[in-house]
Amino acid sequence: MADKVRVGVLISGRGSNMVALEEWKRRGERSYRIVMVGSNDPEARGLMAAKILGLPIWAESHKGMEREAFDRLLDAQLKGQEVEVVALAGYMRLLSPWFIQQWQGRILNIHPSLLPDYKGLDTHRRAILAGEQFAGCSVHVVTEELDGGPVIAQAKVRIRERETPEMLAERVLKEEHTLYPEALDIFCQTLRSVDQPTISSAEKK
Ligand code: GRF
């Protein structure tokens, strides 16, 4: 099998999706491996989980830094680890246009709604208040538009009667933990197949 795609996962919080990505990878023959877990918050809970999993971590506070200056630091770290794909997993910081340009088409994010509905924060409460029948999560390619890039995978759950945003969030999170690893795996397989040289005309004869 071709070399695994080198993935850098960015987190700001508890990091349960990052753990799910790593655990899925360990359960079988996958197309990716996590070579760095980065954070803009050295206190992020998920960093401990990454350490326990033996993943290399990098954390630096963004406080007091210009957005792009911080992203340049991050970019240097990712490139230093030869990262090919960046997976955002609860990374609570807007990326600068410069960074998105550098990694165009190679940044994925998981968002807790059925995009294009409910971009931004507080998605479950808004979906319940609007009387939606379904909620869910989406994996999408990151572009400059917040939560607006092409969606590559979605999982749907039916909203139950009298369900609170917290209950719904918990059920959707379970879906995220399956959806994100599978979507990342397929994304990386596709990337590798595009990267592979095509059969030359001489070989075809
Ligand atoms: C998840 O709900 C994800 O959809 C959103 O942020 C949350 C991150 O959770 N982008 P975790 O840090 O992966 O546990």
Residues whose N, C-alpha, C, O or C-beta is under 5 A from the ligand:
A	BS01	GRF	G13 R14 G15 S16 N17 M18 A89 G90 I110 H111 P112
